[in-house]
């Protein structure tokens, strides 16, 4: 027991006064004469004993009454020693990720958490609260009530250790306050193990919210492929957790028009696919939907098929260019093939890829023209001639890198190694191939390159990339090599062409680094904007003479189909989807440690905190005790004979 005003306890010394009064009997008995002396002696002894007991009982009642009054003025209370005289600082992390859409015993986890925070927090308490997207520092419940009631789900979830560190930043460094961090989440399991730092100066509590069921049906991914009839097919991959899902309805829309509908059955903890045939002659702003009330963010998947933009390829030849024409076909590429003598230099600035096909000597004027072309995002591919001028080759490559061509070596070499992880072969091979028919060369230029795409058996490069230029180290004419007859030539040159202008994929994932090119020439102050009915944003962009490179990561934040606009003019459409990892309703198996405590509800935690930090004032009880003892004294004086 502790006291607000302990100085009043000195008044307890005053209790010695009634004790002295009772010990020194200041009253004198009067003598009365009676006839029966023997009887009077007995009566006198009995009266004195009764009077003595009565006096002692009265003394105790009076002392207890006075002591209770004195202690009441000292204002005693009961409280934990750590909380006395200290203010509390509370920071709450409220997880508003998509997995918090799951239904708990009393509704969606996030909405129920908001209701409990608003109902259980004291009206006058100052606290800080932050979510994955917003921060409210040093506010009261009244300040943030409307914001919390309108809180939206987010695709961007902070890692738990990062959320804890952010909470620590919102706390002061004063040692005179009680610091408390409360993390409210379902603690969905991620790739890494759960961990938060240990801090003895901060009380950390985890409020673990659990859904009533973990079942969830999700659209995992979409991709295009062609069937045996060369028809364009959209394949849709689904996943299911916790229970079988029979006859789940799947619908395909183009904008708001329903163009196909089917049903699919997905086994428990399994996956399934379905497919839709698409008309490739028209642009599609597509949306695939399913019906699942548990978690709704993964019930839609968007995709876009724009009218195809042709990639411009300029081939400068002093050798046969028939293989170039067979690879860069008119349905995807706009090929301009020219000899070095009849080259129109104006075609360079309009191209996306310049392919130099075994030109024996590269003019200085061409090298000078290619430098600004590469600086504007253009791609160059050099196929040297075995009888070429190595000095001019070195001058061209030196404009972009020090990894040039060295001396010509006449020796037969096989091309045996493929860099399967190189971006040029992304999605080309299902697995690493070691038993293909190796192409060969009869002579090649040595090189000190490091970013090798294809290499010989002795690890010397056959094809490498340095800066914006791809360099073959050997001529591929029929006299020097059989590379033209190899299956490698098509994906190699085709992907060099395709990647010279990175056209948009059918969809992108929000929160990841996405990059694509838009074939448009903007003015000096031109800016492209991503616009949808949900939000509008300006992405990171780099403007070149023939294209604009768009890079997105933090924007946009909402899934949907966006129009890429130059002012009011729509250039093309781009689709963005949420990351599907939130669909996996697997949770950490947490247990209390020295670093944190665990509660199953916000109300339970706040009741515990209230009990630990409450101060029980006892002065009212001592006032009641004083009144009781005074009443006992009165009753003793009146009724005890």
N, C-alpha and C positions, 0 to 999 in steps of 0.2 A: 504494500500500500504506500502511495506517495501523496504529498500534500502540495497544493498550490501556494498556501501561505503558512509555512511551517513555523513562522515566528509566533503565531497564536498559541502554539503548544507550550510556551513558557508560562502561560496562565494556569497550567495544570499544577504548578507549585502552590497556587492559591487554595488547592484542596486541603492543604494542611490546617487551614483555619477551622473548618467544621470538625476536623479530627481533634484539634486541641480543645475546642468547646465541649466535645463529648467526653474527652478524657478527664478534664478537670471539671468536676461537677460543681458548677457555680451556684446552683440552687440549694437552699438549706431546708431540711425538713422541720416542720412545727411539731412540738410535743403536745399530745392530747392525752388526758387522763381518763382511763376507763376502770371499771370496777373489777373486771375479770382479767387479771394480768396475764395468766397463762394463755388464755385465748388470744390476747393482743400480741403476744410474742410470736405465735404461729402465723398470725395474719401479717405481721410486719415482715417476717422472713419471706413469705410467699409473695408479697407485694413487691419487695425489692428485687427478687429474681425475675418476675414478669416485666418489671419496668426496665431492667437491664437488657433483656432480649429485645424488647420493643425499641429501645434506644439504638442498639447495634443495627437492627434491620432498617430503621429510619436513616441512620448514618450511611449505610451502604447505598440505599436508594437515592439519598441526596447527593452523595459523591458521584454515583454513576450518572445522574441527571446533569450535574455540573460538568463532569468530564465529557459527556456527549455534546453539550452545548459548545464547549471549548473546541473539541475536535471538529464539529460542524463548521465553526468559523475558520478553521484551518483548511477547509475544503479538501478532504481526502478523495483519492481516485485510484482506480486500478488500470494499468496499461503496461504494454511491453516496454521495457526500458529503451529499446532502440528507436521507438517512434516518438518518444516524449520530446516536445519542443522542436520537432523537425517538420519541414514541409515536404510534401510528396510530389515527385515528378513522374508522370506516367506517359509512356509513348505506346500507341497501339498500331500494330501492323495488321491491316485488314486485307486479306487476299481476295481480289476480285477477278481471278483468272476464270477461264471458261469452265473448268471442272467444278467450280462452285455453283454452277447451275443445277447440279444433282439435287434430287429431292431428299430432304431429311425428314425426321418424324413430324416436323411442324412446317414443312414447306421447303422451298429452295434454300440451300445452305447460306448463301450470301444474304438474301433478304431477311432470313431469320436472325442472322448475326447482327445486322443493322438494327432490327427491332430490339434485341436484347441490350445492345450498347446504349440505345436511346432511353430505354426504360430503366436500366440499372445504374447508369452513371448519375451522381448527384448533380443537381442543377448548377451549383456554384463551382464545381470542380474545373480547374484549368488543366488541359491535357493536350497532347499532340497526337495526330492520327495521320497515317499515310497509307495509300494503296499502291498498286503497281503503276498507277498513272498520275495520282494527285497527292499533294501534301498539304495538311492543315496544321500549322504550328501554333501552339499556345492559344488554344481556342476553348470555348465552353460548349456545352451541348447545344445551347440555343444558336450559337454561331454556325454550326455545321449541320443542323438537323435537316434542312432542305437539301443540302448537297448529298448527304448520306442516303436520303430516301430516293434520290434520283441517280444514284451511282450506277454505272454501266459496267458490263463485263469487258475484260481486256484480254487480248491475245498475247500481251507481253507480260510474262510473270517473272518477277525478280527471283534469282536464286535465294534460298533461305538464309545462307550465310551473308549474302549481300543485303538482304532486308534487315538482318540483325545489325549489321554495321551502320546502315542508314539510320536505324532507330537510335543507336548510340550517338550519332552526330546530332540528333535532336535533343539529347539530354545535356544539361549543363555540366561543368567540371567542378562545381561546388561540392565539398565534402559534407556540408551541413544539410543536405537533402536526401530523402529516401528515393532512390532511382529504381524504376520498375519498367520492364519491357514486356508487353503482351503481344503475342503473335497468334492471330486468329486465321486458321487455314484448315483445309482438309489434308494437308501435307501429302500431296500426291507424289508418288515415287518417281524420281528422275534417274538419269544415268549414273550420277555420282551418289555416294553414301551421304546420309543426312548428318550434318555437323554444323554447330554454331560455336563461336568462341566462348570460353569460360571467363567470367568476370565476377570476382567475389564482391565487388562494389555495386553490382546491379542484380536485382531480383528478376529473373526471367521466367515467364509462364507461357506455356503453349496451350492454346485452346484447340483441341483436335475435334473437328466436326466430321461426322460420318454420315453418308447417305444410307437410306434404308435398303437400297439395292445397288449393285455395281453393274447392272446390265446397261449396255449402250451399244447402239448400232451406228456405224460411222461410214462415211464415204472417204476412203483413204486417199485415192489418187485417180487421175484421169490421164489417158495417153492415147495417141493416134497410131494406127497401123493399117496395113492393107491386107485383105484376105486373099484367098487363092484366085478370086476373080478380079483382083486389082481394084477392089472397091475400098473407099476410105471408111474405116471403122473407128468409132470411139469406144474404147474399152474402159469400164468403170470397175474399180476394185473396192470391195466392201469388207469391213471387219465387224465382229460381234463378240461381246464379252458377257460371260456369266450364265447365259441361258440360250436355248435354241430360238431362232427367229424364223418363223415360217411365213411365207407369202407376204414378204415386206414389199409394199408398193413403191415403185421407182418411176419417176417421170422425167422427161427431157423437154426443156423449153428452149425456144429461140426468142429472145426477149421475153414477152409475156405469152407467147403463143405455144400451146402444147403441141409438140410434133411427134411424140412417141411415149408409150407407157408400157410397163411390164411389171412382173413380180419376181422376187428372188428369195430363196430360203438360204439362211446362213447358219451353219452349225455353231454350237457353243464354243467360245474361244477359238473360232476359226474364221475363215475368209471365203469370199465368193466373188465371182466376176460376172458381169453382163456386158453386152455390147449393143451399140446402135449404129446403123448405117447412115452416113452423112452424105449430103450432096456437096461435092467439093467445088462446084462452080459458083457457089454463092457464099457470101460472108455470113458467119454465125456468131451471135452473142449468146452463147449457150449457158444453161443452168440445169444441173442434174439435182433432183431433190428426192428425199425419202421421208417416210413418216415414222418418227420416233420421239415421243414426248419427254424422254428422260433428260437428255442433253441436246440442245437444239442447234448449237453453233456449227456442228459437223453434219447437219442434215442437208446442207447445200454445198455444191461445188460448182464454181464458175469456170468457163473456158471461152476463148475467143479464136475464131478463125477469120483472119482478115483476107482481103483480096491479095493474092501473092504479088510481092514487089520483086522485080527481076534485079539480080546483081550484075553490075557492069564489069566485064572483064576485058582488058586490053592485052592481046598477045602480040609480042614483037618477035618476029621469027627470022632465022636464017637456016631453019631446018624444017622438016615436014611437020605440019601442024594438024594433021588429020586426027590424031589422038586427042588433041585439045578440043576439037569440034565435037568429038564423040562424047566427051565428058561434060563440057559446058553447053548443054542442050538448050534450045530456045524456050522451053517451057519454064525454066528457072533462071536462066542467065541471058544477059544481053552481051554477046561476044562480038568484039571488034578485033579482027586479025589483020596484021599489017607487017610488011617487011621493014627492016631498019631504014631502007632508003626512002620508002614512001610514007614514013610515020608522020602523022599529024599530031604535033605536040599538044594541041588543044584537047585531044582525047584523053590525055593523062589526067588532067584535073577533074574530068567527069567520071573517071573509072573508080571502082572499089578495089580491084586487083589488077596489077600490071605483071604479066608473065613474060619474062625474057627467055626465049627459047633458043638456046645455043647460038647466040650472037657472038661472033668471034672477037670483035672489039667493040666495047661499049663507048660511044662518043662522050666527051666531057659535057656536051650540051644536054645529053640524056641524063647523065648523073646529076647535073644541076637542076633539071626539071623534076627528078624523082625525090630530091631532098624535101622540098616543100610539100610534095604529094604525101610522103610518109608522115611529115609533121602534121598534116591534116587528117591523120587516121587511116591513110591508105595502106594497103598491103602489097609487098613486092615478093615475087618468087623468081629466083635465078636458077636456070639450068645452063651450066657452062658447056662450052664445046671443048673436046679434048685437044683441039688445035687452036684454042682461043688465046687471046692476049691476057695473061695472068695479071699484068700490071693494071689493066683497066678493070678487071674483076676486083682486084684489091682496092682500087680507088672507090668503086661503088660500095663495097661492103664497109670500108673504113669510114664512110659517111655516117654509118649507123652503129658500128661496133669495131672492136679490135680483134674479134674472132673471125679472121679472114681465111682465104685459101692460100696454101703454101705450094710447094713444088709439085709438078705432075709426076705421077709414078705409074709406069706401065707394068702392071701386075694384075693377074686375074684374082678377083675377090668375090666372095659370096656375101649377099646381104642376109644376115642370119638373125639379127636381133631387132625386136620391135619394142618401143617404149609404150607399153599398153596404158600407162597412167597419163600419158601426154594428152592435153585437151584436144589435140587433132584427132585422136581415136576414141574420144568419149562416146560410148554407146555403139561402137563398131563391132567389137568382139564380145561374145558371151563369156569367154574364158581365154586364158593365155594359151597360145598355139605354139607348139615347138616342132611339129612334123610337117610344115608346109613345104612346098617346092621352092627352094631358095633361088631368087634371081641373082644374077652375077653381073660384074662389069669387067672390062679388059684393062681399063686404065682409070685413074681417079686422082683428084687433087687431095693432098694431105691437108689437115686442118687442126687447129687447137680449140675447136668449139666445145662447149660444155652442155648446152641445152639440145641434146641429141634426140631426134625422132626415130631415125632408122640408122643402124650401124652395121659395119662389116664384122666378120668373125673375129678380127683382132681388136674390136671395139673402136676403130676409127670411124668417124661419122660418114654416112652416106647422105643423110638429110638432117639439117639442124635449123634452128630458128635463133636469130639474134636481132633484138629490137623488133622492127616492123618488117623484117625480110626473112624469107625462107630460102635456104641455100642448099642445092644439090652439089655434091662434090664430084659428080661424074656426069658426062653426057648420057642421055638415055636413048640415043638413036640406035637403030637396029644393029649397026656395025660395032658399037661399043658396049651394048647392054641388051639384055632381054627383059628389062624392067617393064617395058610396055606390055609384055605378055603376062605379067604377073598380076594376080588379083589385087595386089597392094596399090596399084597405080590409081585405080578408080577412087577408093575412099580417101587416099592421100590428097590428090589434086582437088577432088570434089569438096572435101572439108576445108582445104585452104581457101577455095572460093567462097564456100558458105560462111566461113568465119571472118572473111574480109568485111562482111556486112552482117552483123549479128541481129537478124530479124527476130521479132518477138516470138516467144514460145506461146503455147495455147494458154498457159497460166503461170503465175509466179506465187511464191509463198511470202506472206507478210512477216517482217522481222528478219529475213535473210537478205544478204547482199545480192541484188539482181541487176544485171546490166544488159542492155540491148540497144540497137541502133535504129534510128528512124531516118529513112532516106528522104531528107528534106533539106533545103538550103534556106537558112534563116538570115534575116538581116542582122546588122550589128547589135541591135537592141532586142532582137526577137527572143521570146521566152515561151517554152511549151509548158502547159498546165495539165495536170491530171484532174479530171472532173467527173463526179458521179452525183447521184441524187442524195448521197450520204455525206460526202465531204469533197473539198477541193484543196489541192496542194500543188506546190511547185517543187518538182523533184530536182535532185542534183543533175546537171546537164553540161555537156561540153559540145560546143558547136564547131563543126568542120565545114569545109566547102561543099561537100556532097551529102553530109549526114549530120545528125545530132545524136550523141551517145547519152543515153539516160541511165542513171544509176539510182536505185531505190533501196532503202533499208528501213528507216524509221517512218517513212511515209510511203504509201497511205497506211492508215491504221484500221480500216474497216474492209471486210471482204466485199467484192462486187466487181462489176464491169465498169471500167473507167474509159472515158474518151480522152485521148491525147489531143489537146487543142492548141492551135496557134491563134491567140485571141479568141475569136468566135468560130474559127474554122476548124472542123474536126479532121484531124490527119488520119487517125486510126483508133482502134480500141485495144485495151489491155485488160486482162483479168487477173485479179489477186484473190488468193484464198488463205484462210488461217492455217497455221501449222497443225497437223493432225495428231501430234503427240499428246495433246490435252485430252484426246478421246480415250486414252488408256486409263481406266479407273483403277489403278493399282496404287496402294498407299504404303507409306513407311510404317513399320511396326515399332512404335516408339515406346520407351519406358523412361520413367523419371531418373534423372542423374543429378550429379552435383551442379551441373550447369543450368538445369531448368527443371521446372515442375510441370505436370500435365493435368489439364482439366478437360472434362467432356462437354462443358457448356460455359458460356460467358456468365450466366447467372450464378452458376456454382462457383466460379472463380471470384466474382465480385463479392459474393457473400463471404467467402473465405478471407478476402482482403479486408472487408469491413470488420470482420471479427478480429483479425490480427491487429488492425490499426485503431480499433475503437477504444475510447477512454470512458470507463465507467465511473461517473461521479457518485460519491457515497454520502455527501453532506446531508442529503434529504433523509437518508436512513438514520443518521445520527440525531437529526431533529426529532424524528419519530421516536427514537430510543429515549431522548430526553423527556419527551411528553409522557411516554410510558412510565419512566422511573418517577416522574413527578406525581403521576396518578397513583402509582404504587405507594409513594410516601403519604399521600393524602389518605388512602385507604388504610394504611397502617395506623396512622394517627387517629383515624375515626373509629375503626372497627376492632383493632387489636386491643383487647382488655388486659 
